[in-house]
């Protein structure tokens, strides 16, 4: 039973998706290897006396694997509303707010690292049908709000408060500046993996089947144990698909995302003039705090169906509050 490889890579053609059980069994049967004695490299897997019938039906049966440098076969679309509010520095205050409402759709994105081919973070499910990979980009964050400011406190000599202070009072209490940065955003979409399963001959691994859309638990209803907290309200909706089929789960789940960001960083600066030493010289003291309100951002849940920990959130994605102090001398 021959299948024509329609893709330019080493996979069987789409006809294999409609093969009967008997045909699948025939493809997985060992047959005499015509490359025996011709290909002598044992590491290739093609030097033995027998190979699977699938290997001889591939477009390039003399190769057991092919690597590409991400061919330009993907496509994407991005729409966004971007709003910026800015107050330029005046009267000791500078303020800026940025808001983005966006959506990114593609068939070849990845959150980090690189892809082995057009598709998800590791592979696509059907090498003959790229449309199955189209969905919300793995890096998509629909809403992002950032707020930042710089404020020179009106305290000290020549200011509204303490304008007539002596140099000692001014040295301790005057000349302070505070800076802040807040970020609020939605999380990135989730992608499901699968432990086990049995893919079609020559095809990459399966994705899970979804019996119903997965739903997220309210954080207050997370069921926690020693191994983590349950993120999904109905984890049983994601199951292992039957052997030699394509899973129904999309490349990314459009309705479920990892927890978003809600964090702030603040700092206080103090400039101490040292003009008696040298003109323009000064000493800067700074106190900086990251994640100043110690707000935890949870990591995404385990998304490997049938892996034993599916849906469990077991880590914190950000660091606890950090405070650092520094002295900087400008000469």
Helices and strands as residue ranges (DSSP letters): G 14-18, H 21-27, E 30-32, G 42-44, E 50-52, H 53-57, E 76-90, E 93-106, G 130-133, E 135-136, E 143-152, H 167-173, E 176-185, E 189-190, E 193-194, E 209-210, G 219-221, E 224-225, E 228-230, G 235-237, E 238-239, E 253-257, E 261-273, E 282-290, E 304-305, E 312-313, E 322-330
